[in-house]
Amino acid sequence: MSNRYAVILAAGQGTRMKSKLYKVLHPVCGKPMVQHVVDQVTKLNIKEIVTITGHGAEMVEDQLGSSSKYALQEEQLGTAHAVMQARELLEGKDGVTIVVCGDTPLIRHETMEALFKHHEELSAKATILTAHAENPFGYGRVIRNDMGMVEKIVEHKDASEEERKIQEINTGTYCFDNKALFEALNKVTNDNVQGEYYLPDVIEILKNEGEVVTAYQTPDFEETLGVNDRVALSQAETFMKKRINEEHMRNGVTIIDPSNTYIGPDVKIGSDTILHPGTIVSGNTVIGSDCVIGPNTEVSDCHIGDQTVIRQSAAYDSHIGSHVNIGPFAHIRPQSDIHDEVKIGNFVEVKKSVFGKGSKASHLSYIGDAEIGKDVNLGCGSITVNYDGKNKYLTKIEDGVFIGCNSNLVAPVTIGEGAYVAAGSTITEDVPGEALSIARARQVNKENYTQKLNNKK
């Protein structure tokens, strides 16, 4: 197999998006379009990836990082002009170069691999990825001769009425012999309606030189969708969501209502887990087997063990163990570490805290900046008072502690192992292990108070 290179076209601003965000950075299922493309390309044993940037170059480079090299297209003068910007990095090298648009988030590495193999098997100088479009409006048409061989590509704006009836379209993805590509680019002119340098003109140049030009038609038109406006963006979102959900279902995940369940492209879910409607799982979340998530639950960048239940709740950037029960209406904020067999009940908020195995906060509590040991019971209305207006402080609750209802633990404070805190207490000092701490006003009953009050009236 020859050396493989990739050029990602990501220079356009995307004026039809009518957005401050550059086109290729618009997310599809939570991931920027250009990142989808690069992630698929990196699965192809590519020696070097070059992304052509223009508008928003710094933002695109920040997104892709070291996964690509970059070349700047200062003026957007067409796709051939864009590829020419990679000359210093690629010109003269032996191998095959794939050119992919950064606004085609649905393209799969399997399709690009098939394109490479078709190109290499036929010893072609250029191979076009084509597709059959029921409505080819706006796409370049692939013109074949009577023998079915590719003659040229005609852009929609430049096509005749007869050529516009053709339904085989150019997807904008190509394989080229790398040396032949850059030699032909030097011969491309801008003699067309738009006054731009079109990459498809390389096809005609190579054809006229007697080189082998082929086409590989993908059976899946959807994956070739180019996103130029918000309508196409929503279509890409729908197609990607369907693809992701179906993959998980084939791998043993039950999705009760796929049309109302949103799963990010990097999420991993174990078999026999059930996702109920209204569930959104995103980021680098990993969910174990036999879990129940939802309904109406959001989970992002979390690692969740097996046989855990999260109902009508939100969890972000946290580790949640196995056999955990969360919700309904709980909020797990970032940097929380919830161990096995924990219960986080309704209207409980946990932030940057450790919950030891078997501990419980069943209702109406705020637990922030805390280290909670094993088998701790936090009664209804328990609060760790962690913030003095300037700084955050740690609350430490050791194993086997019982915190009574409506207790305030004013940090920094430690509740020793096996201690009890009486309901209604405000704890401002450490509590020794095995102690009972009562920090509330003594109850006083005023006998016959109501009668005396009424007499005064």
C-alpha positions in Angstrom: 0.0 0.0 0.0 1.3 3.4 -1.0 1.7 6.4 1.4 -1.6 8.1 2.2 -2.2 11.8 2.8 -5.3 13.8 3.5 -6.3 17.4 2.8 -9.3 18.7 4.7 -11.0 21.8 3.2 -12.1 24.0 6.2 -11.5 27.5 5.0 -15.0 28.8 4.3 -16.8 31.2 6.6 -20.2 29.8 5.7 -22.2 32.9 5.1 -25.4 31.0 4.6 -25.3 29.7 8.1 -25.8 33.4 9.2 -23.7 32.7 12.3 -20.8 34.2 14.2 -19.5 30.6 14.5 -17.4 29.4 11.4 -19.2 26.8 9.4 -17.1 23.8 10.1 -17.2 24.4 13.8 -21.0 24.0 14.0 -21.7 20.8 16.0 -23.5 17.8 14.8 -24.5 15.6 17.8 -22.3 17.7 20.0 -19.1 17.5 17.9 -17.9 20.1 15.4 -18.3 19.0 11.8 -14.6 19.2 11.0 -13.8 17.1 14.0 -16.1 14.4 12.8 -14.2 14.4 9.4 -10.8 14.4 11.0 -11.7 11.6 13.4 -12.8 9.4 10.5 -9.8 10.2 8.4 -7.4 9.3 11.3 -8.8 5.7 11.1 -7.3 5.3 7.5 -3.6 4.8 8.2 -2.9 8.4 7.0 0.7 9.5 7.0 -0.1 13.2 7.1 -3.3 15.3 7.5 -3.3 18.9 6.3 -6.3 21.1 7.1 -6.8 24.1 5.0 -8.0 27.0 7.2 -9.2 30.5 6.4 -11.9 32.2 8.3 -11.6 31.3 12.0 -8.2 29.6 11.5 -7.2 29.9 15.1 -10.5 28.4 16.3 -10.2 25.5 13.9 -6.6 24.8 14.9 -7.6 25.0 18.6 -10.3 22.4 18.0 -8.2 20.0 16.0 -4.9 20.5 17.9 -2.0 18.3 16.9 -4.1 15.8 15.0 -3.4 17.8 11.8 -1.0 20.2 10.1 -2.4 23.4 8.7 -2.1 25.6 5.7 -3.8 29.0 5.5 -6.0 30.1 2.5 -6.0 33.9 3.0 -8.4 34.5 0.1 -11.2 32.0 -0.7 -10.7 31.6 -4.5 -12.1 28.1 -4.9 -11.4 24.5 -4.0 -8.4 24.1 -6.3 -6.9 27.2 -4.8 -7.5 25.8 -1.3 -5.7 22.5 -2.1 -2.8 24.5 -3.5 -2.1 25.9 -0.1 -0.9 22.4 1.0 1.8 22.6 -1.7 4.7 23.2 0.7 3.7 20.2 2.9 2.8 17.7 0.2 4.1 18.6 -3.3 6.4 16.0 -4.8 5.7 13.2 -2.4 4.9 9.7 -3.6 1.5 8.4 -2.6 -2.3 9.0 -2.7 -4.0 12.0 -1.3 -7.7 12.1 -0.3 -9.4 15.5 -0.4 -12.4 15.8 1.9 -14.6 18.8 2.8 -14.7 19.8 6.4 -18.5 20.3 6.2 -19.3 16.7 5.4 -19.7 15.3 9.0 -21.5 12.1 8.0 -18.8 10.6 5.8 -17.5 7.3 7.2 -14.0 5.9 7.2 -15.3 2.7 5.7 -16.4 4.6 2.6 -13.1 6.5 2.3 -11.2 3.2 2.7 -13.3 1.7 -0.2 -12.5 4.8 -2.2 -8.8 4.4 -1.6 -8.9 0.7 -2.5 -10.8 1.4 -5.7 -8.3 4.0 -6.7 -5.3 1.9 -5.9 -6.7 -1.3 -7.6 -7.3 0.6 -10.9 -3.9 2.5 -10.7 -5.9 5.7 -11.3 -4.6 9.2 -11.2 -7.9 10.5 -9.8 -11.0 8.8 -8.3 -14.2 10.7 -7.6 -16.5 9.7 -4.8 -20.0 9.9 -6.3 -23.6 9.3 -5.2 -27.0 9.1 -6.7 -29.2 12.0 -5.7 -32.9 12.1 -6.2 -32.7 15.9 -6.2 -29.3 16.8 -7.5 -29.9 20.6 -7.4 -26.7 22.5 -6.5 -24.3 19.6 -6.9 -21.7 19.1 -9.5 -22.7 16.5 -12.1 -20.5 13.5 -13.1 -20.4 13.3 -16.9 -19.7 9.8 -18.3 -19.1 8.7 -21.9 -21.0 5.9 -23.6 -18.6 3.4 -22.1 -19.4 4.6 -18.6 -16.0 6.2 -18.1 -15.7 9.5 -16.4 -15.3 12.4 -18.8 -15.5 15.4 -16.5 -17.4 17.1 -13.7 -19.6 20.1 -14.3 -20.6 22.5 -11.5 -24.4 23.1 -11.3 -24.0 26.8 -12.1 -22.0 25.9 -15.3 -24.1 22.9 -16.4 -26.4 22.8 -19.4 -30.0 21.9 -19.1 -29.3 18.4 -20.3 -26.4 18.0 -17.8 -28.5 19.1 -14.9 -30.8 16.1 -15.4 -28.0 13.8 -14.5 -28.4 12.4 -11.0 -24.9 11.1 -10.3 -23.3 13.9 -8.3 -19.9 14.8 -7.2 -19.7 14.5 -3.4 -16.6 16.7 -3.2 -14.4 13.9 -2.0 -11.5 12.6 -4.2 -8.4 10.5 -4.3 -5.5 11.7 -6.4 -2.0 10.5 -7.2 -0.3 13.1 -5.1 2.3 14.2 -7.6 -0.2 14.3 -10.4 -2.5 16.4 -8.3 -0.1 19.2 -7.7 1.1 19.2 -11.3 -2.5 19.5 -12.6 -3.3 22.2 -10.1 -0.8 24.5 -11.8 -2.9 24.2 -14.9 -6.3 25.1 -13.4 -7.8 28.4 -14.5 -10.7 30.5 -13.2 -12.5 30.7 -16.5 -16.0 30.0 -15.2 -19.1 31.8 -14.0 -17.8 32.3 -10.5 -14.3 33.2 -11.4 -12.9 30.6 -9.1 -10.4 27.8 -9.3 -12.4 24.6 -9.2 -10.8 21.3 -8.0 -13.0 19.3 -10.4 -11.1 20.9 -13.3 -8.2 18.7 -12.2 -10.3 15.7 -13.4 -10.6 17.2 -16.9 -7.0 18.1 -17.1 -5.9 14.6 -16.1 -8.4 13.1 -18.5 -7.1 15.2 -21.4 -3.6 14.0 -20.6 -4.7 10.4 -21.1 -4.6 9.5 -17.4 -6.9 7.0 -15.7 -9.8 8.8 -14.0 -12.4 6.7 -12.2 -15.4 7.0 -9.9 -16.6 5.1 -6.9 -20.3 5.4 -6.1 -21.3 5.1 -2.5 -24.7 3.5 -1.9 -25.4 5.9 1.0 -26.2 9.4 -0.3 -26.8 10.6 3.3 -23.2 10.4 4.3 -22.2 12.7 1.5 -24.4 15.6 2.7 -22.6 18.9 2.7 -23.8 21.4 5.3 -24.1 24.9 4.0 -27.1 26.3 6.0 -29.1 25.5 9.1 -31.6 23.3 7.2 -28.8 21.0 6.1 -27.3 21.2 9.6 -30.6 19.9 11.1 -30.7 17.1 8.4 -27.1 16.1 9.3 -28.1 16.0 13.0 -31.0 13.7 12.2 -29.0 11.3 10.1 -26.1 11.2 12.6 -28.5 10.7 15.6 -30.2 7.8 13.7 -26.8 6.2 12.8 -25.5 6.5 16.4 -28.7 5.1 18.0 -28.9 2.2 15.6 -25.3 1.2 16.3 -25.9 1.1 20.1 -29.1 -0.9 19.6 -27.3 -3.4 17.5 -24.7 -3.7 20.3 -27.4 -4.6 22.9 -28.6 -1.3 24.2 -32.4 -0.8 24.5 -33.5 2.7 23.4 -37.2 3.0 24.1 -37.8 6.0 21.8 -34.9 6.6 19.4 -36.4 9.7 17.9 -36.3 11.4 21.4 -32.9 10.0 22.6 -29.7 11.9 21.9 -26.3 10.1 22.2 -23.0 11.7 21.3 -20.6 10.1 18.8 -18.0 9.2 21.4 -20.3 7.7 24.0 -19.9 4.0 25.0 -22.8 2.0 26.5 -22.8 -1.5 27.8 -25.3 -4.2 26.8 -28.8 -4.4 28.4 -28.7 -0.8 29.5 -32.0 0.9 28.9 -32.4 4.5 27.8 -35.8 6.1 28.3 -37.2 9.0 26.2 -35.7 12.5 26.7 -32.3 11.2 27.6 -29.2 13.1 26.4 -25.8 11.4 26.7 -22.8 13.4 25.5 -19.1 13.9 25.6 -16.8 11.0 26.5 -19.4 9.3 28.7 -19.1 5.6 29.4 -22.1 3.7 30.8 -21.9 0.2 32.0 -24.2 -2.8 31.5 -27.7 -3.2 32.9 -28.2 0.5 33.7 -31.4 2.5 33.5 -31.0 6.1 32.3 -34.0 8.5 32.1 -36.5 9.6 31.3 -35.5 13.2 30.8 -32.0 12.8 32.0 -28.8 14.5 30.9 -25.4 12.8 31.3 -22.2 14.4 30.0 -18.6 13.3 30.4 -19.4 10.8 33.1 -18.1 7.2 33.8 -21.0 5.1 35.1 -20.7 1.6 36.5 -23.0 -1.4 36.0 -26.6 -1.7 37.2 -26.9 2.0 38.1 -30.2 3.9 37.8 -30.4 7.6 37.0 -33.9 9.1 36.6 -34.9 12.6 35.6 -31.6 14.0 36.7 -28.4 15.7 35.4 -24.8 14.5 35.8 -21.7 16.2 34.5 -18.0 15.3 34.5 -18.2 12.8 37.3 -17.5 9.2 38.3 -20.6 7.2 39.3 -20.1 3.7 40.5 -22.2 0.5 40.2 -25.6 -0.2 41.9 -26.1 3.5 42.4 -29.5 5.1 42.5 -29.8 8.7 41.5 -32.9 10.9 41.2 -35.5 11.9 40.4 -34.5 15.6 40.1 -30.9 15.2 41.3 -28.0 17.3 40.1 -24.5 15.8 40.0 -22.1 18.6 39.3 -18.5 18.2 38.0 -15.7 16.4 39.9 -18.0 14.3 42.0 -16.9 10.7 42.8 -19.9 8.6 43.8 -18.9 5.1 44.9 -20.9 1.9 44.6 -24.3 1.4 46.2 -24.9 5.1 46.9 -28.3 6.7 46.9 -28.7 10.3 45.7 -32.4 11.1 46.0 -34.8 13.7 44.9 -33.7 17.4 44.9 -30.1 16.6 46.0 -27.2 18.5 44.6 -23.7 17.1 44.7 -20.7 19.2 43.7 -17.0 18.2 43.8 -17.6 15.6 46.5 -16.7 12.0 47.3 -19.5 9.7 48.4 -18.3 6.5 50.0 -19.8 3.1 49.4 -23.4 2.6 50.7 -23.9 6.2 51.8 -27.2 8.0 51.3 -28.5 11.5 50.7 -32.2 10.7 50.1 -33.8 14.2 49.8 -33.4 17.9 49.6 -29.7 18.3 50.3 -26.7 20.3 49.0 -23.4 18.5 49.4 -20.5 20.5 48.1 -16.7 20.2 48.6 -17.1 17.2 50.9 -15.5 13.9 51.6 -18.1 11.4 52.8 -17.1 8.0 54.0 -18.9 4.7 53.8 -22.4 4.0 55.1 -23.2 7.6 56.0 -26.8 8.8 56.2 -27.5 12.4 55.4 -30.9 13.4 56.5 -33.4 15.5 54.6 -32.2 19.1 54.3 -28.6 18.4 55.1 -26.2 21.1 53.8 -22.5 21.5 53.7 -21.8 25.2 54.2 -18.7 25.4 52.0 -18.4 29.0 50.9 -17.8 32.2 53.0 -18.1 34.5 50.0 -14.4 34.3 49.0 -13.2 30.8 49.6 -14.4 27.2 49.5 -13.8 24.8 52.4 -13.9 21.1 52.9 -16.4 19.1 55.0 -15.2 15.7 56.0 -17.7 13.1 57.2 -16.2 9.8 58.2 -17.6 6.2 58.0 -20.9 5.4 59.6 -22.0 8.9 60.5 -25.7 9.8 60.9 -26.6 13.4 60.1 -30.1 14.4 61.3 -32.5 16.3 59.2 -32.1 20.0 58.5 -28.5 20.1 59.7 -25.9 22.7 58.5 -22.2 21.6 58.6 -20.2 24.8 58.4 -16.8 24.0 56.8 -14.0 23.4 57.5 -15.3 20.8 59.8 -14.9 17.0 60.4 -17.5 14.6 61.7 -15.8 11.7 63.3 -16.5 8.0 62.6 -19.8 6.7 63.9 -20.9 10.1 65.2 -24.5 11.4 65.3 -25.6 15.0 64.6 -29.0 15.8 66.0 -31.7 17.2 63.7 -31.7 20.9 63.3 -28.1 21.4 64.3 -25.6 23.9 62.9 -22.2 22.4 63.4 -19.3 24.8 63.5 -16.7 22.6 65.3 -15.3 19.1 64.8 -17.4 16.3 66.2 -15.5 13.4 67.8 -16.1 9.8 66.7 -19.0 8.1 68.3 -20.3 11.4 69.8 -23.7 12.9 69.7 -23.6 16.6 68.7 -26.5 18.9 69.4 -26.1 22.4 68.2 -29.5 24.1 68.5 -31.4 26.2 70.9 -33.1 24.4 73.8 -36.8 24.0 73.4 -38.9 26.1 75.7 -42.7 25.6 76.0 -44.7 28.6 77.3 -47.8 27.1 79.0 -51.2 28.7 78.4 -49.5 31.2 76.0 -52.4 31.3 73.6 -54.9 32.0 76.3 -52.8 34.9 77.7 -52.4 36.3 74.1 -56.2 36.2 73.6 -56.9 37.9 76.9 -54.7 40.8 75.8 -56.7 41.2 72.7 
